[in-house]
Amino acid sequence: MKTSVWTACFAAAWLHTAAPLLPAAQGAAQPIPLSDGKTFRGWDGDTNKTWRIEQGAFVGGSLSAKVPQNEFLASTRSFTNFVLRLKFKLLGSEGFVNAGVQVRSERTKTPPNEMIGYQVDIGDPEWWGAIYDESRRNKVMAKSDMAAVNKVLKRGDWNDYVIRCEGRRLRAYINGALTVDYTEADSSIPQHGRLGLQVHGGGKAEIWYRDISVEELP
């Protein structure tokens, strides 16, 4: 197909101006898979009663019996600045049906399998995407934008979580919608730690997590 000189010049000029807008892939960190879909390698927790692997996912809790207490799978590795990506699905309708993802957290000595640190929450009525300080300040640090959440959330189905921790700033996204943008004001709060996957006690609930990866940031 013939192309006029004018068209060729226009295209070259457009490419020259547009090129800086393209993301630079060179030097970008590669995502690290944190689950192989077959084993609990890289994680610790109650894998005898609470947690199991089904269809390539970590599954916690039960729809036939109440979860007696909070239970967490914890990563054996710790991270500082990172982007965490995963898919989750929360099921259940009886009792307190809730779960959450821990970031920059650690294990506590008692009770067993508990964690302390930031939790990006999962559950109704308005926990989705909120930041709760688990076993430390024991309060919501940032409420989620439920108007944004309700537009994209698929209750009872798979959803995407992206959690970005950079400096003292934490941002969370559900299915691409920003739920919270929180900056820690207390300089005594650690900004480094393990990741965790929670099933909350008190409900007949089942939480599924899969496709877990982390991209470390400078």
N, C-alpha and C positions, 0 to 999 in steps of 0.2 A: 504494500500500500504506500503510495506517495505521500510525503509529508512536506508541507511548505516550510521555507526557511523561517518565516515568522512564527509558525507553530513550534518548531524546534527550539527557537530562542526563548519563546514563552515558557516552554516546558523546562528548559534548563534553568531559567530564572526562578521558576516556582520551586524546583527541587533545591536550589541554593538557599532560598529563604525558609523552606519548610524543614530542611535537614536538622537544624538545631532543636526543633520541637520533638524529634524522635527520641525515645529513651535510649540511653547508652547502656548496652548490655555488657560491654567490656569491663571486667573487674567486679561485676556484680556477684554477690555471694550466692552460692547454690543452696537451695532448700535441702535440709537434712531430714530424711524420713525418720520418724520416731516410732513407727509400728510396722511390723511385717505382715500383719493380718493372720499370723499363725501361732505366735508365741508372745509371752510377756517380757521378752528380752528388752532390757533398758528401763523396766518399770518394777516397782515393788508395791505390795499391798496384799489384802486377803483374797488370794486367788483360789482358795479352797471352797469358800462358801459364797462370797459376795460377787466376785468378778469371774467372768468366763469369756471365751472367744467364740463368736458365731458369725458366719458369713463375712469373715475378715474384719470384724469390729470387736472392740472391747464392750462388753455388756455388763452392767451392774444392776443389782436389785432383782425384784420379782413382782409379777402382776398377781400372784396368788397369796403372797404373805408380806406383811409389813417389814420394811427394812428397819431393824432394831435401832441402829445408830448411824451417824455419818460415817461413810467409808470413802477412802481415797486411794486411787492408784497414783503413785508419785514417780516422776522420772528420776533415774539415777544420776543424770547430768543436771548441772545448774547453768543458768543463762543470765545475762545482764541486759543487753540491748538486742531486741529481736522482733521478728514478726512470726507469730504462731498462727497456723492455719489448720483447721479441722472441720469435720462434719459431725453433727450431733442429731439425735432423735430422742425425744422424751415421750414416754408412754405412761398412762395410768390415770385413774380418776377417783381413787379413794385415799383419803388422808392427805398429808402434805407431799405433793408431787413436785419435786424440785431437784436440781442438780447444779453443777457449776464447774468452771475451769479455773484452777489456781495458777497464778503467775508470781514469780519472785517470792516463793514460799518455801517453808521448811517443815519437816516433821516435828510434831510435839511429842513429849515423852509419854504423856497420858492425855486422853485415852488412846488405846492402840489405833494406829492408822489414821489419826487426825492430822490436820495440817494447819499452819498459821501463815497468814499472808493475804494478799489480794485475791479475791474471787470475782470472776466475771460470771454473773449468775444466769440461771436458766429456770424459767417457770412462771406460772401465773400467780397472782393477777398482773403484777407489774415488775417482776424480777428480771425479765428478759433483758440481758445486756447491761444491767446495773453493776456497779462495782461495790462489793461488800468486803469489809476487812474481817476475815475469818479468824476467830480465836485470838484476836489482838485488841482492836478497838470495838469489835463486835457491833458494827453499825454500817449503814449504807454510806459510802463516801461520795458516790455520784449516782443520781437517779437516771434511768434511761429515758430516752425520747420515745415514749410508747406510741405516739402518733406515727412516727416513722417506722417503728417496729411492726405495728399492726398492718401496715401496708405490704410488708414483705414476708412476714413470718408464716411458716407452714406448720401449724400445730399438728402433732402426731405424725410428722414426716421428717425427712432429712432437711437440715438447714446448714448453711455455711457460717462458721465463726472465723473472723480474722481479728487477732488481738495484737496491737502494735505497742511495744514498750520501748521507749527511747528517752534516755535521760530520766527525768522525773515525771515524764508525761506518759499516760496510758490512754489508748484509744481502742474502742471495740466496734466491730461492724457485724451485723447479721444480714446475710444475703446482700451485702454491698451497702446497706444503710448504716450510717454512723449512729450508734446508740449512746455513747458517752465519750467525752474528751476531758480527761481528769489530769490535773497536775498536782503532785504531792507537795504540800507546803511544809511538812514536818521533816526536817533534815535528819532526824534520828531513825527514820524508817528505812530499812535496807532496800536497795534497788537491785538486788541480785538474789537468785535462788532457784529452786526446783519448780517444775511444772506439776500440776495435779489434776486429776479427773475425779469428780465427786458424784456419788449418789447420796442424796439426803435421807436421813432417817425419818421415820414417822409416817410413811405412806406406802401403799402398794404401787410401786413405781419401778420403771425400767428405763435406764438411760443407755443409749448406744453412742459410741464414739468411733470414728474411723478416719482414714486418710489424714493422719496427723503428721505435720511437718513443721520445721522451724527454720527460719532464715536469720542468721546472726547478722547484726548491724554493727558498725564501728563504735 
